[in-house]
């Protein structure tokens, strides 16, 4: 949905006023490249969902000092949303799963692939599940991943404008078409990642 906002610009004497129409933010902007497909919400400055596939690969690239970058003509979160707080720039499509080329690795550092994620979750059980998915892909074939971000009427909105997700659903589909599903509250983790598994139905 595209929202239209109207602003009236007038000269100092209020003689010749004219409307200036600006295109507002989109709540379901589809972005697709060689790494992921994302539905992005410019109103929340966060993804709605993302899909990608993890495959066995040979590592040729290293993230080094890479940092997230803004996309032209897409309103996303930015460095200000992550400054001096508990929120990590959480990769949705993980950098570690796309080091098969410098181009693919760089794509994961777009702010469209970034979510406000509690640091303890991002660096803890979320990361460990990502590593498990890579291990499965190496031994059993490609794993399709879909992540859905959960928002509610009570989701926190930062002063900088971005909305903090309440949690993250992660749906895994394996090469034999079996599935495994998880839900993580956007909070400190106090269990092993296996204990966040939910019924896929």
Buried (B, 14 or more C-beta within 10 A) or exposed (E): EEEEEEEEEEEEEEEEEEEEEEEBBBBEBEBEBEBBBBBBBBBBBBBBBBBBBBBEBEEEBEBEEBEBEBEEEBBBBBEEBBEEEEBBBBBBBBBBBBBBBEEBBBBBBBBBBBBBBBBBBBBBBBBBBBEBBBEBBEEEEBBBBBBBBBBEEEBEEBEBBBBBBBBBBBBBBBEEEEEBBBBBBBEEBEEEBEEBBEEEE
